[in-house]
Amino acid sequence: MLSWKDMLKDNILRVEDLDKVLHMSPEEKERLVQICQRHPMRTTKYYFDLIDWSDENDPIRKLSIPDMMELDESGDYDTSGESTNTKMPGLQHKYAATALVLSTNVCFMYCRHCFRKRMVGYSQDEINQRMEESVSYIENHPEINNVLVSGGDSLALSNEMIEEYLKHLSEIEHLDFIRLGSRVPVVFPHRIFMDDELLSILENYNKKKEIILISQFNHPKELTEEAKKSIKALKNIGITLRNQTVLLKGINDDPNVMKQLLKDLSRNGIHPYYVFQCRPVKYVKSSFQVSLYEGIEIIGKAKDGLDGVSKAFKYAMSHPRGKIEIFGKTDTHFIMKFHQNKFKEDEDRMLMIPIDKSANWLDEDLNPME
């Protein structure tokens, strides 16, 4: 029987690997090669096989396969001010209670909508050279009560490195819990349910400090039997699972699709956590963003008929000043509120913003901070 590591050897990495299904002209192939030189393609064979190639709008295809739309240069690489929150390589501290550790730049799949596309290609040493310093920073900042280990993908790390992080972090008294950010349950669930060593590590450290896995399922099609198997394996060892979805044009911007996703997540023991407005990322903005007006309409209709657990999430955007919850709209204004704030003056701040039906984001379109 193949191990999960053996299965990764079949990853789809080159534009040439798409020839059999896309039948590209030389010109089209050259354009995709140019795109992948800037933002590499990588997807697992498992996720690739979920694509229905007879459907040009297949959501799995859009999430994983480069598209000509990525030639559009509009947008920005750092939409949430991550550079200004970086305290040292591999550690960000934006909100007082939370430290973000960028443990790796590696993912098993490079999502085409990713807001950290700029990081792909950095060496492991560049991102992870100061793990001990990061731990020391967290130890010396008692206001931090939780850590999000992300990347890249935290479960793309080796078991040894995952254990190293959990060992150090679980010893910090003022931490209440540890979060692991990962798309692995979505794009390569075999890494979880086929790896008894990983499950043993997680179970062991979950007894010392609660571990919460934050997944990102964006479409009901991603909740396969294999994905459910990985979810069950994690729940069987006591791991809490929560999900952050991104609202994406052509993927889940249909209220019925979004509703089905949220219901399926709750049914399988993953509590919806956030639905995020897609960030205006460079080479992504035109491909995946919906307007705020449309987003409010979609989320409102999706919530209709959901139970209390399924609709307990917050529709929000990750703004440079903080996480802003998008409540809804009146006839004339968008209604928003700071859910988390970087600056004290924004604590609990409400925003009433005149409606602009073409606006996708605050900074670029509405300028509410003036």
Helices and strands as residue ranges (DSSP letters): H 4-7, G 8-10, G 15-18, H 19-22, H 26-38, H 45-48, H 59-64, G 68-71, H 82-85, E 86-88, E 91-92, E 98-102, G 117-119, H 124-128, H 131-139, E 146-150, G 154-156, H 159-170, E 177-181, H 184-187, H 190-193, H 196-206, E 210-215, G 220-222, H 225-236, E 240-247, H 255-267, E 271-277, H 285-288, H 292-303, E 314-319, E 322-329, E 333-341, G 344-346, E 350-354, I 362-366
